[in-house]
Amino acid sequence: MLLDRIDSPADLKKLSLSELPQLAQEIRQFLIEKLSATGGHLAPNLGVVELTIALHYLYNSPSDKFLFDVGHQAYVHKMLTGRMDRFDTLRQKGGLCGFVKRSESEHDVWEAGHSSTSLSAAAGMAIARDLKGEKNKVIAVIGDGALTGGMALEALNHIGHEKRNLTVVLNDNEMSIAPNVGALHNYLGKVRSDKTYRKAKEEFESLLRKIPAVGGKLAKTAERFKDGLKYLVVPGMLFEEFGLTYFGPVDGHDIEKLMETFRQADKVSGPVLIHVLTVKGKGYTPAEADSHKWHGISPYKIESGQVVKSVGPPMYTEVFGSTLIELAEKDERIVAVTPAMPGGSGLLGFQKRFPERMFDVGIAEQHAGTMCAALAMEGLKPVFAVYSTFLQRAYDQVVHDICRHNANVIFAIDRAGFVGPDGETHQGVYDIAFLRHIPNIVLMMPKDENELRRMMKTAVDYNDGPIAIRYPRVNARGVPMDEEPQPLTIGSWEVVREGDYAAVLAIGPMVQVAEEAAELLKREGINLRVVNARFVKPLDEEMLLSLAQERLPLLVLEETAIAGGLGSAVLEFYAAHQIHHLSIGLTGVPDRFIEHASIKEQRDEVGLTAEDVAQQIRAMAVRVRQKAT
């Protein structure tokens, strides 16, 4: 096999051009086999095999910089840079990261788990290169979905202004995670499908090549004519208006054509954009047929494409989606907004049932936030369904446009807490800290799926400003669900287990962990009180004052950053009320990024297990008794 001979880009360059298609086929087979066991981003990587081979064959990584937007299409890059032997550990604790990772290899020069960052980074690297007097290439690979992100368009604007040598490869597969939406997508569709333009362009370029010496005034006239032809057949030529020289569209699965186009682009001074057409999921029939499903996939059976699913209660995401449909049937004000995540956010059913009330805005979290504010101001009930990690991108809009206006926006914050194999860039552990301090917002998290339904009803009935529900990326608990969800009293906590030894204030999945810890301690004769602190803002002040009167040791348990989390809120409350006599412990996510692993392993790593909680309660009680004596 050719693949067995590749351990670095230098090994790749030893192959002949005629051998590269076979190598591409072997790479696809390798990915299909390995990811059937580990899961991962299969479809994006199957689509960029030839493109990645062409880049590493022509250029010299790491002196030439390859920047992969998002990074979920970088598996082929990892294979060609000496990491094939680690693919059995993909997305596992201590194993190969599912995204580009600078600490993994000198060939990984830019890492990201969020989209639309590569062009800004490429601009920075090109400027740094020129200031240092270096000559290396800077090549950013960005998908057509990521190009809809406002940050990417801001970068394009600046790149065109700077006029530095830089290559943008537009990997156009008509998909991000979900099918792309918007005017830019439609524009690319026109370029992609306009055979008249492509034929005329090729014929004119062929004519120019036949002229023995095109120089002086004739050359300028020819270029003007060529530019005029572009505007005549494809009005606007958006990228040229941005100041980039446009090449394409080119077949992204024709290695020789790709390399020919790259060589032509290298002769141009200033920034260029190479429009590459690829098929997401190419080479594996199930992934080609449903690239949305196979964008990021769990382990599967290769022959059938059947995903290996765990048996158990539904995911919280599914409960959210079905409940939203139920509520929307009775309340016509409800509309759903998502930034390119209708499937991941559980909204496909809602989209089918209420197509006119469902808005996928593309990869545009900022726009989604401000649009929701305006929808709310006009009397609707917008539900902003977004992953915790992606809500970070709309922080200013949450503060400035939603909370400052006290707009009745419902935040449905999915993937709150640890996210497992997606790791550092996707951990949903910061949203409490960056939401809790904003005026006007209500923030809550359910202990189980029935409480999620009740919180959704609470949010729909609430008309006094923004309200946020956060829920985790795990299966629900399998509890019975009320036929009609009833609203909760804002700011109310509940005691789910009585005890007089100490109390744990827990939220979300940590309530179950606290209950398990209570069972462990019960065997030792210790009665642990467990409180479901389901409202992070406002707090249940009455219960907090009651706990202070009882002088119970308190442990705050949360799968979020300790800094700025529920524990911080509790300490702030007691400090404001001059209550200093309590023993209070804080358990959550420490001040460091937690890498990819299973959610269980991530919880083990930071001490969010029943055994850890039980041990902390024992230690706190000992300290309290020592102080008393």
Secondary structure, DSSP 4 states (H G I P E B T S, - for coil): --GGG-SSHHHHTTS-GGGHHHHHHHHHHHHHHHHHHH-B-HHHHHHTHHHHHHHHHHS-TTTSEEEESSSTT-HHHHHHTT-GGGGGGTTSTTS--SS--TTT-TT-----SSSS-HHHHHHHHHHHHHHTT----EEEEEETTGGGSHHHHHHHHHHHHH--SEEEEEEE-SBSSSBP-SHHHHHHHHHHH-HHHHHHHHHHHHHHHHSS---HHHHHHHHHHHHHHHHHHSTT-HHHHTT-EEEEEEETT-HHHHHHHHHHHHTSSSEEEEEEE--TTTT-HHHHHTTTTTSSB--B-TTT--B----SSPBHHHHHHHHHHHHHHH-TTEEEEESS-TTTTT-HHHHHH-GGGEEE--S-HHHHHHHHHHHHHTT-EEEEEEEHHHHGGGHHHIIIIIITTT--PEEEEES-B--GGG-GGG-B-SHHHHHTTSTT-EEE--SSHHHHHHHHHHHHH--SS-EEEE--SSB-------SS--PPPTT--EEEE--SSEEEEE-TTHHHHHHHHHHHHHTTT--EEEEE--EEES--HHHHHHHHHHT--EEEEEEEESTTSHHHHHHHHHHHTT-----EEEEEE-SS---SS-HHHHHHHHT-SHHHHHHHHHHHHHHHHHHH-
